[in-house]
Amino acid sequence: MLTALHEKRRFQLILGFLAGIGFGFLLQKAGVAYYHVIINQLLLRDFTVVKVMLTAVVTGMIGVHLLVALGLAQFHPKPGTLGKTIIGALIFGIGFGTLGYCPGTVVAAVGHGALDALFGGVLGMLLGAAAFAVLFPALQSGILQKGDFGDVTLPRLLKVNPWVVVLLLSVAIIGLLYWIEKAGL
């Protein structure tokens, strides 16, 4: 089924575009596209962002492993390095710390008319991507290759069936979400 989809590039673009609109709509409806919600999350006053992220983790984790189990997808984790993680964290952290949006929420904020997200966020992402593209050759031969840890996953690391990890993490996350709600956070 998905093999046929891979051959239809135009349909993939349309599907991706529609999925992006749907994702932005859901971010907007969840309230995480508002600067004050994100800042209040960082100040530990409003846990909306954590609730949305944890719900997405459980949904995505179950969805991906279900697709793999049904033979509709293949799981190919990308190998990582400490250098890639540090550079990625710096780029994300500088943007997030400067503007108060992450890449997904900044685009959703643009969707509801936030000019700071448009000019600071989208323009910042484009400039950041351009700077990274210019610096990539030097980074690729240097820091990005430092501290290789391969394509490790929790199930491989623990040497267990992936569904054990999915089940345990899902129960733990759902328990945490329940506690957050009961605590009124």
Backbone hydrogen bonds, N-H to C=O, Kabsch-Sander energy under -0.5 kcal/mol:
donor,donor_aa,acceptor,acceptor_aa,energy
5,L,1,M,-1.0
6,H,2,L,-1.7
7,E,3,T,-0.8
7,E,4,A,-0.6
8,K,5,L,-1.2
9,R,7,E,-1.0
12,Q,8,K,-2.1
13,L,9,R,-2.2
14,I,10,R,-2.3
15,L,11,F,-3.0
16,G,12,Q,-2.9
17,F,13,L,-2.5
18,L,14,I,-2.7
19,A,15,L,-2.6
20,G,16,G,-2.4
21,I,17,F,-2.1
22,G,18,L,-2.5
23,F,19,A,-2.8
24,G,20,G,-2.6
25,F,21,I,-2.5
26,L,22,G,-2.4
27,L,23,F,-2.5
28,Q,24,G,-2.5
29,K,25,F,-2.8
30,A,26,L,-2.2
31,G,27,L,-0.8
31,G,28,Q,-0.9
32,V,27,L,-1.5
33,A,27,L,-0.6
34,Y,31,G,-0.9
37,V,34,Y,-0.6
38,I,34,Y,-1.9
39,I,35,Y,-2.8
40,N,36,H,-2.2
41,Q,37,V,-1.5
42,L,38,I,-2.1
43,L,39,I,-1.8
44,L,41,Q,-1.7
45,R,40,N,-3.5
46,D,40,N,-1.3
47,F,185,L,-2.5
51,K,47,F,-2.4
52,V,48,T,-2.4
53,M,49,V,-2.7
54,L,50,V,-2.9
55,T,51,K,-2.1
56,A,52,V,-2.2
57,V,53,M,-2.3
58,V,54,L,-2.3
59,T,55,T,-2.5
60,G,56,A,-3.0
61,M,57,V,-2.8
62,I,58,V,-2.4
63,G,59,T,-2.6
64,V,60,G,-3.0
65,H,61,M,-1.9
66,L,62,I,-2.2
67,L,63,G,-2.4
68,V,64,V,-2.2
69,A,65,H,-2.4
70,L,66,L,-2.1
71,G,68,V,-1.3
72,L,67,L,-2.5
73,A,67,L,-1.0
76,H,74,Q,-0.7
80,G,150,G,-2.5
82,L,147,G,-1.4
83,G,146,K,-2.4
84,K,144,L,-0.6
85,T,81,T,-2.0
86,I,82,L,-2.5
87,I,83,G,-2.6
88,G,84,K,-2.6
89,A,85,T,-2.5
90,L,86,I,-2.5
91,I,87,I,-2.6
92,F,88,G,-2.7
93,G,89,A,-3.1
94,I,90,L,-2.6
95,G,91,I,-1.9
96,F,92,F,-3.0
97,G,93,G,-3.0
98,T,94,I,-2.1
99,L,95,G,-2.2
100,G,96,F,-2.3
106,V,102,C,-2.6
107,V,103,P,-1.4
108,A,104,G,-1.9
109,A,105,T,-2.5
110,V,106,V,-1.9
111,G,107,V,-1.7
112,H,108,A,-0.8
112,H,109,A,-0.7
113,G,110,V,-1.8
114,A,109,A,-2.5
115,L,113,G,-0.8
118,L,114,A,-1.7
119,F,115,L,-2.9
120,G,115,L,-0.5
120,G,116,D,-1.7
121,G,116,D,-1.1
122,V,117,A,-2.3
123,L,118,L,-1.4
124,G,120,G,-0.9
125,M,121,G,-2.8
126,L,122,V,-2.4
127,L,123,L,-2.7
128,G,124,G,-2.9
129,A,125,M,-2.7
130,A,126,L,-2.2
131,A,127,L,-2.7
132,F,128,G,-2.5
133,A,129,A,-2.4
134,V,130,A,-2.2
135,L,131,A,-2.4
136,F,132,F,-1.7
138,A,135,L,-0.5
139,L,135,L,-2.4
140,Q,136,F,-3.6
141,S,137,P,-1.4
142,G,139,L,-0.9
144,L,139,L,-2.1
145,Q,142,G,-1.6
146,K,143,I,-1.4
149,F,80,G,-2.7
150,G,80,G,-0.8
152,V,149,F,-0.7
157,L,153,T,-2.8
158,L,154,L,-2.8
159,K,155,P,-1.0
160,V,155,P,-2.1
164,V,161,N,-1.7
165,V,161,N,-1.0
166,V,162,P,-2.5
167,L,163,W,-2.6
168,L,164,V,-2.6
169,L,165,V,-2.9
170,S,166,V,-2.3
171,V,167,L,-2.5
172,A,168,L,-2.4
173,I,169,L,-3.0
174,I,170,S,-2.8
175,G,171,V,-2.3
176,L,172,A,-2.2
177,L,173,I,-2.8
178,Y,174,I,-2.3
179,W,175,G,-2.3
180,I,176,L,-2.7
181,E,177,L,-2.3
182,K,178,Y,-2.6
183,A,179,W,-2.4
184,G,181,E,-1.2
185,L,180,I,-2.3
